[in-house]
Amino acid sequence: MTKGATRRVRSLFVISCFGFTNVREGKGVFMHPEYLVNGKYRQVIRQKINEGMAFPETIRIMKAELFLFNDKPRKTLWKDGTGKFRQNVTPTPRIRIWDQDGIMGEGNASPELWNNFIPFMLGFKKPMTNLEWRKYLYWHERGADAYSRAMLEAEMLFFDIIAKKRGIPVHRLLGGKDQCDAYKGGGSTVETDDELVEEMLMNKAEGFRTTKIKVGLNDFDEDFRRLNKVRKALGPDFNIAVDANQAWDAETCMAFLRREKQEDIGLHFFEEPIVHTDTEEIVKLVRMMHEEDLYVPLAYGENARNINTFKSYIDAGVEIIQPSMFCSYTIAEALRIADFARSHGKRITSAQNHLGCVFGTLLQDGEMVEFHRPWIEGNEEYYADCPKMGFDGKIHMPEFPGAPIRMDWEKLMNEGMLKRIEYLYEQRFPDCGA
């Protein structure tokens, strides 16, 4: 065990085992997962769940390692339209798992994944497909939205292993293209005007054709002084969107849009100006925009966790729907949301970054994922390889097998960024079947 490493051992009061039960429904015979709770109580699960992107390979997790990182001061202070100041950046925690064939899967990890899922997943003796794992995790947490990211992270680990076994990148495993469209978000509300313009010109030089700027910290004079400088620097053909981070009510939004018409900025879209749960206020804003002929497309969805919330945005008149694979328990569900939105004439964007480009490759041409500067700033410099912007204005995916990110572990170690490693090995759990 290396210096700074710890061993995480957990005792589990509930452990469930996997099997199948044949259930006759209508004309067919369906296979439902069957579990034993504490090796005693039999339960057959009949929950409805998205069964897309299911693969035949079976996986048993033999061991897992968690990598946690140190903070690093930001080059410049970051502040959204709402929320706290962010002075530091921290690389996203990473986790590695090994299957019964010794193939390693690696990916991002949230506390819900390493605290709630991985410990008991190590106790399963029977290899399972990614869909069987999906059904179990969904059942285990009753489909709770709070665990959507952890469920997605677990499935991305399985996709990484399956793709490596097949010798192909994950995006091709899932049927994606080799590139996707993207825009660059950023524009901290506490940047100086010169810093903001420099950042936006850098986005343009990198090949992005759309950017997004934060608004809403103080008064409109400050917002529009900044927006005018950016518009002048980028030119009339570059797309500029704004994000108020849910800072305003409908009346304040309208005051902002009246000023925008006077300044003639030409906004590409207006992201989450109102609290994302207040659909009545969103409806009010859409109505007022049409009444005053001040319509700007609204974008909502990066905080939504299920399709019903997206349906409420569509009913409210939101034009741009933003499904995120990280807010869905499986990528297949995020695609279902996108398909539903398109069927109602809506446009699609998504907040994703590098790993989320996997989802971007499954979207239609012109549907963009966001490269968000404050997240990229703490992660991209520690990637040895990852999706990258090309001269054609599209993000191009790497060719190597598995997930599209390879960490630069040597740089992380040399810069003292590795905080600790936690080793999670198979523990002594009750028998979970052979």
C-alpha positions as CSV (number, residue, x, y, z in Angstrom):
1,M,0.0,0.0,0.0
2,T,1.5,3.4,-1.1
3,K,1.9,6.4,1.1
4,G,-1.3,8.3,1.6
5,A,-3.4,5.2,0.9
6,T,-6.2,4.0,3.1
7,R,-8.2,0.8,3.2
8,R,-12.0,1.2,3.3
9,V,-13.8,-1.7,4.9
10,R,-17.6,-1.6,5.3
11,S,-19.9,-4.0,7.0
12,L,-23.3,-4.3,5.3
13,F,-26.5,-5.1,7.0
14,V,-28.3,-5.8,3.8
15,I,-26.9,-7.8,0.9
16,S,-29.0,-8.9,-2.1
17,C,-28.5,-11.7,-4.5
18,F,-29.4,-11.9,-8.1
19,G,-31.5,-14.4,-10.1
20,F,-34.4,-14.5,-12.5
21,T,-38.1,-15.4,-12.3
22,N,-40.2,-16.3,-15.3
23,V,-43.4,-14.2,-15.2
24,R,-46.2,-14.7,-17.8
25,E,-47.7,-11.4,-18.9
26,G,-50.1,-11.3,-21.8
27,K,-48.7,-13.3,-24.7
28,G,-45.0,-13.6,-23.6
29,V,-42.8,-14.8,-20.9
30,F,-40.7,-12.0,-19.3
31,M,-37.6,-12.3,-17.2
32,H,-37.7,-10.2,-14.0
33,P,-34.8,-9.8,-11.6
34,E,-35.1,-11.7,-8.4
35,Y,-33.2,-10.8,-5.2
36,L,-32.7,-12.3,-1.8
37,V,-32.4,-9.7,0.9
38,N,-30.1,-10.8,3.7
39,G,-30.1,-14.2,2.0
40,K,-33.6,-14.8,3.3
41,Y,-36.3,-12.6,1.8
42,R,-37.2,-13.2,-1.8
43,Q,-38.2,-10.3,-3.9
44,V,-39.0,-10.1,-7.6
45,I,-38.6,-6.7,-9.1
46,R,-41.1,-5.4,-11.7
47,Q,-40.1,-1.7,-11.9
48,K,-40.3,-0.1,-15.3
49,I,-36.9,1.1,-16.4
50,N,-35.2,2.2,-19.5
51,E,-33.6,-0.9,-21.0
52,G,-31.7,0.7,-23.9
53,M,-28.0,0.3,-24.4
54,A,-27.9,-3.3,-23.0
55,F,-24.9,-5.5,-23.8
56,P,-24.4,-9.2,-23.3
57,E,-21.0,-9.0,-21.5
58,T,-21.3,-9.9,-17.8
59,I,-19.2,-8.2,-15.1
60,R,-18.3,-9.0,-11.6
61,I,-16.4,-6.4,-9.7
62,M,-13.4,-8.0,-8.0
63,K,-11.8,-4.9,-6.5
64,A,-11.9,-1.1,-6.7
65,E,-9.5,1.9,-6.0
66,L,-10.6,5.4,-5.4
67,F,-8.3,8.4,-6.2
68,L,-9.0,11.7,-4.4
69,F,-7.2,15.0,-5.3
70,N,-6.0,18.2,-3.6
71,D,-7.3,21.7,-4.3
72,K,-5.4,24.1,-6.5
73,P,-5.9,27.9,-6.5
74,R,-7.7,29.2,-9.6
75,K,-5.9,31.5,-12.0
76,T,-8.8,33.9,-11.6
77,L,-11.7,34.0,-9.1
78,W,-14.9,32.4,-10.4
79,K,-18.5,33.5,-9.7
80,D,-21.8,32.6,-11.3
81,G,-24.9,34.8,-11.3
82,T,-25.8,33.1,-8.1
83,G,-23.9,30.9,-5.6
84,K,-20.6,31.1,-3.8
85,F,-17.2,32.4,-5.0
86,R,-14.9,29.6,-6.1
87,Q,-11.3,30.2,-5.3
88,N,-9.9,26.7,-5.9
89,V,-10.2,24.0,-8.5
90,T,-10.1,20.3,-7.7
91,P,-9.8,17.5,-10.2
92,T,-12.8,15.2,-10.2
93,P,-12.3,12.1,-8.1
94,R,-11.5,9.0,-10.2
95,I,-12.3,5.3,-9.5
96,R,-11.0,2.1,-11.0
97,I,-12.7,-1.3,-10.9
98,W,-11.5,-4.6,-12.1
99,D,-13.7,-7.4,-13.4
100,Q,-13.3,-11.2,-13.2
101,D,-11.1,-11.1,-16.4
102,G,-8.8,-8.5,-15.0
103,I,-10.0,-5.7,-17.3
104,M,-10.0,-2.3,-15.6
105,G,-12.7,0.3,-15.9
106,E,-11.9,3.8,-14.9
107,G,-14.1,6.9,-14.6
108,N,-15.4,9.8,-12.6
109,A,-16.7,9.2,-9.1
110,S,-19.2,10.9,-6.8
111,P,-19.5,10.2,-3.0
112,E,-22.8,8.4,-3.7
113,L,-20.9,6.0,-6.0
114,W,-18.1,5.1,-3.6
115,N,-20.1,5.3,-0.4
116,N,-23.4,3.8,-1.5
117,F,-22.8,1.6,-4.5
118,I,-19.3,0.2,-4.8
119,P,-19.0,-1.4,-1.3
120,F,-22.0,-3.7,-1.8
121,M,-21.4,-4.3,-5.5
122,L,-18.1,-5.9,-4.4
123,G,-20.2,-8.5,-2.6
124,F,-21.9,-9.9,-5.6
125,K,-20.4,-13.3,-6.7
126,K,-22.4,-13.7,-9.9
127,P,-21.4,-11.6,-13.0
128,M,-24.2,-9.5,-14.4
129,T,-24.8,-7.5,-17.5
130,N,-24.9,-3.7,-17.5
131,L,-28.7,-3.8,-17.7
132,E,-28.9,-6.2,-14.7
133,W,-26.7,-3.9,-12.7
134,R,-28.8,-0.9,-13.8
135,K,-32.0,-2.6,-12.6
136,Y,-30.4,-3.5,-9.3
137,L,-29.0,0.0,-8.6
138,Y,-32.3,1.6,-9.6
139,W,-34.2,-0.7,-7.3
140,H,-31.7,-0.3,-4.5
141,E,-32.3,3.5,-4.3
142,R,-36.0,3.4,-5.5
143,G,-35.0,5.4,-8.6
144,A,-34.1,8.3,-6.4
145,D,-33.0,11.4,-8.4
146,A,-30.2,12.0,-5.9
147,Y,-28.5,8.9,-7.1
148,S,-28.8,9.4,-10.8
149,R,-25.2,10.6,-11.2
150,A,-23.9,7.6,-9.3
151,M,-25.9,5.2,-11.3
152,L,-24.6,6.8,-14.5
153,E,-21.0,6.7,-13.2
154,A,-21.3,3.0,-12.5
155,E,-22.7,2.3,-15.9
156,M,-19.9,4.3,-17.6
157,L,-17.4,2.0,-15.7
158,F,-19.1,-1.0,-17.2
159,F,-19.1,0.6,-20.7
160,D,-15.4,1.3,-20.3
161,I,-14.8,-2.4,-19.6
162,I,-17.0,-3.7,-22.4
163,A,-15.5,-1.3,-25.0
164,K,-12.0,-2.3,-24.0
165,K,-12.9,-6.0,-24.4
166,R,-14.2,-5.3,-27.9
167,G,-11.3,-3.0,-28.7
168,I,-13.4,0.0,-29.6
169,P,-14.1,3.5,-28.0
170,V,-17.1,3.8,-25.8
171,H,-18.9,6.2,-28.2
172,R,-18.7,3.6,-31.0
173,L,-19.9,0.9,-28.6
174,L,-23.0,3.0,-28.1
175,G,-23.5,3.8,-31.8
176,G,-22.2,7.4,-31.7
177,K,-20.4,9.5,-34.3
178,D,-16.6,10.3,-34.1
179,Q,-17.3,14.0,-33.4
180,C,-19.9,16.3,-31.8
181,D,-20.8,20.0,-31.8
182,A,-20.0,22.1,-28.7
183,Y,-19.9,25.6,-27.3
184,K,-17.7,27.1,-24.6
185,G,-19.3,28.5,-21.5
186,G,-17.6,30.8,-19.0
187,G,-17.6,34.5,-18.4
188,S,-17.4,34.8,-14.6
189,T,-19.3,37.8,-13.2
190,V,-16.2,38.9,-11.3
191,E,-13.7,38.9,-14.2
192,T,-12.4,42.3,-15.2
193,D,-13.6,43.5,-18.6
194,D,-10.2,42.8,-20.1
195,E,-10.1,39.3,-18.6
196,L,-13.5,38.6,-20.0
197,V,-12.7,39.8,-23.5
198,E,-9.4,37.8,-23.4
199,E,-11.3,34.6,-22.4
200,M,-13.9,35.1,-25.2
201,L,-11.2,35.7,-27.8
202,M,-9.5,32.5,-26.7
203,N,-12.7,30.6,-27.1
204,K,-13.0,31.8,-30.7
205,A,-9.3,31.0,-31.4
206,E,-9.9,27.5,-30.1
207,G,-12.5,27.0,-32.8
208,F,-15.7,27.5,-30.8
209,R,-18.5,29.4,-32.6
210,T,-20.8,29.9,-29.6
211,T,-20.1,31.1,-26.1
212,K,-22.0,31.8,-23.0
213,I,-21.5,34.6,-20.4
214,K,-22.7,34.9,-16.8
215,V,-25.0,37.8,-15.9
216,G,-26.9,39.0,-12.9
217,L,-24.3,39.9,-10.2
218,N,-25.1,43.6,-9.9
219,D,-26.9,46.1,-12.2
220,F,-27.7,45.9,-15.9
221,D,-25.2,48.7,-16.6
222,E,-22.4,46.3,-15.6
223,D,-23.9,43.4,-17.5
224,F,-24.3,45.3,-20.8
225,R,-20.9,47.1,-20.6
226,R,-19.4,43.6,-20.5
227,L,-21.7,42.2,-23.2
228,N,-21.0,45.1,-25.6
229,K,-17.3,44.7,-25.2
230,V,-17.6,41.0,-26.0
231,R,-19.8,41.6,-29.0
232,K,-17.4,44.1,-30.4
233,A,-14.4,41.8,-29.8
234,L,-16.1,38.7,-31.3
235,G,-17.9,40.3,-34.2
236,P,-21.5,40.1,-35.4
237,D,-21.5,36.5,-36.5
238,F,-20.3,34.8,-33.3
239,N,-23.1,33.4,-31.1
240,I,-23.4,34.8,-27.6
241,A,-25.7,33.3,-25.0
242,V,-26.2,34.4,-21.4
243,D,-26.8,32.5,-18.1
244,A,-28.4,34.1,-15.1
245,N,-28.1,31.0,-12.9
246,Q,-31.8,31.3,-11.8
247,A,-31.1,34.8,-10.3
248,W,-34.3,36.6,-11.4
249,D,-38.1,36.7,-11.5
250,A,-40.1,37.3,-14.7
251,E,-40.2,41.1,-14.3
252,T,-36.5,41.4,-13.9
253,C,-35.9,39.2,-16.9
254,M,-38.1,41.5,-19.0
255,A,-36.3,44.5,-17.8
256,F,-33.0,42.8,-18.9
257,L,-34.5,42.0,-22.3
258,R,-35.8,45.5,-22.9
259,R,-32.3,46.7,-22.3
260,E,-30.9,44.0,-24.6
261,K,-33.1,45.2,-27.4
262,Q,-31.8,48.8,-27.0
263,E,-28.2,47.6,-26.9
264,D,-28.8,45.2,-29.8
265,I,-26.5,42.4,-28.5
266,G,-28.3,39.6,-30.4
267,L,-28.6,36.8,-27.8
268,H,-28.4,33.3,-29.0
269,F,-30.3,32.0,-26.0
270,F,-31.1,32.8,-22.3
271,E,-30.3,30.0,-19.9
272,E,-32.1,29.5,-16.6
273,P,-33.0,33.1,-15.7
274,I,-35.7,31.9,-13.2
275,V,-35.4,29.2,-10.6
276,H,-35.7,25.9,-12.4
277,T,-38.5,24.6,-10.2
278,D,-40.8,27.6,-10.7
279,T,-42.6,26.6,-13.9
280,E,-45.4,29.1,-13.3
281,E,-42.9,32.0,-13.4
282,I,-41.3,30.5,-16.5
283,V,-44.7,30.4,-18.2
284,K,-45.2,34.0,-17.2
285,L,-41.9,35.1,-18.7
286,V,-42.6,33.3,-22.0
287,R,-46.0,35.0,-22.2
288,M,-44.5,38.5,-21.4
289,M,-41.8,38.0,-24.0
290,H,-44.3,37.3,-26.7
291,E,-46.6,40.1,-25.6
292,E,-43.8,42.7,-25.9
293,D,-42.2,41.1,-29.0
294,L,-39.0,40.5,-27.0
295,Y,-38.7,36.8,-27.5
296,V,-35.3,35.1,-26.8
297,P,-35.1,31.3,-26.7
298,L,-35.1,30.0,-23.1
299,A,-32.9,27.1,-22.2
300,Y,-33.7,24.8,-19.2
301,G,-32.8,21.3,-18.1
302,E,-29.3,21.0,-16.7
303,N,-30.8,20.7,-13.2
304,A,-33.6,18.3,-14.2
305,R,-33.4,14.7,-13.1
306,N,-36.4,13.0,-14.8
307,I,-38.5,13.2,-17.9
308,N,-41.5,14.7,-16.1
309,T,-39.6,17.8,-15.3
310,F,-38.6,18.2,-19.0
311,K,-42.3,17.8,-19.9
312,S,-43.1,20.7,-17.6
313,Y,-40.5,22.9,-19.4
314,I,-41.9,22.0,-22.8
315,D,-45.5,22.8,-21.6
316,A,-44.1,26.1,-20.2
317,G,-42.9,27.1,-23.6
318,V,-39.1,26.6,-23.1
319,E,-37.5,26.3,-26.6
320,I,-34.1,24.7,-25.8
321,I,-34.2,21.5,-23.7
322,Q,-30.9,20.5,-22.0
323,P,-30.9,16.8,-21.1
324,S,-27.6,15.7,-19.4
325,M,-26.4,12.2,-19.1
326,F,-25.0,13.0,-15.7
327,C,-28.5,13.8,-14.5
328,S,-30.0,10.6,-15.9
329,Y,-29.6,7.1,-14.4
330,T,-28.5,5.9,-17.9
331,I,-27.5,7.6,-21.2
332,A,-30.4,5.8,-22.8
333,E,-32.8,7.8,-20.7
334,A,-31.1,11.1,-21.6
335,L,-31.6,10.2,-25.3
336,R,-35.2,9.4,-24.6
337,I,-35.7,12.9,-23.2
338,A,-33.9,14.4,-26.3
339,D,-36.2,12.4,-28.6
340,F,-39.3,13.5,-26.7
341,A,-38.2,17.1,-26.9
342,R,-37.5,17.0,-30.6
343,S,-41.0,15.4,-31.2
344,H,-42.4,18.6,-29.7
345,G,-40.3,20.8,-32.0
346,K,-37.7,21.8,-29.4
347,R,-33.9,22.3,-29.8
348,I,-31.3,20.4,-27.8
349,T,-28.2,21.5,-26.0
350,S,-26.5,19.7,-23.1
351,A,-24.1,20.6,-20.2
352,Q,-21.4,17.9,-20.4
353,N,-17.7,18.6,-20.8
354,H,-15.2,16.0,-22.0
355,L,-16.7,12.8,-20.8
356,G,-20.2,14.0,-21.8
357,C,-19.0,14.2,-25.4
358,V,-19.9,10.5,-25.5
359,F,-23.5,11.8,-25.2
360,G,-22.8,14.5,-27.7
361,T,-21.8,11.9,-30.4
362,L,-25.3,10.5,-30.0
363,L,-27.0,13.8,-30.7
364,Q,-28.0,15.2,-34.0
365,D,-25.7,17.6,-36.0
366,G,-26.0,21.1,-34.6
367,E,-27.0,20.0,-31.1
368,M,-24.3,21.2,-28.8
369,V,-22.7,20.1,-25.6
370,E,-21.1,22.7,-23.3
371,F,-17.5,22.9,-22.4
372,H,-17.7,24.7,-19.1
373,R,-14.6,26.7,-18.3
374,P,-14.6,26.5,-14.5
375,W,-14.8,22.7,-14.6
376,I,-12.3,22.3,-17.5
377,E,-9.8,24.6,-15.7
378,G,-9.3,22.0,-12.9
379,N,-9.4,18.9,-15.1
380,E,-8.2,19.2,-18.6
381,E,-4.6,20.0,-17.8
382,Y,-4.3,16.6,-16.1
383,Y,-5.6,14.7,-19.1
384,A,-3.0,12.8,-21.2
385,D,-5.7,12.4,-23.9
386,C,-9.3,13.5,-24.3
387,P,-11.8,14.8,-26.8
388,K,-10.5,17.9,-28.5
389,M,-11.7,20.8,-30.7
390,G,-10.8,20.6,-34.4
391,F,-10.4,23.3,-37.0
392,D,-13.9,22.4,-38.3
393,G,-15.6,23.7,-35.1
394,K,-16.4,20.2,-33.8
395,I,-15.1,18.1,-30.9
396,H,-13.3,15.0,-32.1
397,M,-13.2,11.8,-30.1
398,P,-10.0,9.9,-29.4
399,E,-9.5,6.5,-31.1
400,F,-8.3,4.4,-28.2
401,P,-10.6,1.6,-26.7
402,G,-12.7,2.5,-23.7
403,A,-13.8,5.8,-22.2
404,P,-12.5,9.0,-24.0
405,I,-10.3,10.3,-21.1
406,R,-6.8,9.1,-20.1
407,M,-5.4,10.7,-17.0
408,D,-1.8,12.1,-16.8
409,W,-1.0,10.4,-13.6
410,E,2.7,11.3,-13.8
411,K,1.8,15.0,-13.8
412,L,-0.7,14.6,-11.0
413,M,1.9,12.9,-8.9
414,N,4.7,15.4,-9.8
415,E,2.5,18.4,-8.9
416,G,1.4,16.8,-5.6
417,M,-2.2,16.8,-6.6
418,L,-2.9,13.2,-5.4
419,K,-4.5,13.5,-2.0
420,R,-4.9,9.8,-1.2
421,I,-5.9,6.4,-2.6
422,E,-8.5,4.3,-1.0
423,Y,-8.3,0.6,-1.7
424,L,-11.6,-1.4,-1.8
425,Y,-11.2,-5.1,-2.0
426,E,-13.8,-7.9,-2.0
427,Q,-14.9,-8.3,1.6
428,R,-16.5,-11.2,3.5
429,F,-20.2,-10.8,2.6
430,P,-22.9,-13.4,2.9
431,D,-23.0,-15.8,-0.1
432,C,-24.5,-14.0,-3.1
433,G,-24.7,-17.0,-5.5
434,A,-22.2,-18.5,-7.8
